[in-house]
Amino acid sequence: MDCIFCKIAGGQIPSSIVYEDAELIAIKDINPAAPVHILIIPKAHIDSLDQASEKDIQLLGHIQLVAAQLAREHKTAESGYRIVNNCGEGGGQSVFHVHYHLLGGREMQWPPG
């Protein structure tokens, strides 16, 4: 499979890892949109959230808890942060491997875009 996030999770492409466990890898975004911009990526390939199923419930919940943990570790939990999942081309998804953006360190605007 020619998926950049699969290659990052597999260690084939170097990245700035801030968290890793058996199911997830979290890396600093190379084009940050906020002072804290971390990508949380499941190691298992799922094209998008639309492709997730009942078997992925535990993984998706784990992502949320890891996002909160990373927000605390990066000192954004108290001031506030945003977790974003872009789904599909029209939703802004550019890498078709489900992933979440943890954004913090600045005031988030609404609507987001």
KAUR-V81174 format. One record per run of one state. SS is the DSSP state (hx for helix, st for strand, lp for the rest). FROM is the first residue (numbers start at 1). TO is the last residue. Records with the same first field share a line. If there is no record, write none. Layout:
SS = FROM-TO ; FROM-TO
This chain:
lp = 1-3 ; 10-16 ; 21-23 ; 29-35 ; 43-48 ; 52-53 ; 74-80 ; 85-88 ; 92-98 ; 105-113
hx = 4-9 ; 49-51 ; 54-73 ; 89-91
st = 17-20 ; 24-28 ; 36-42 ; 81-84 ; 99-104
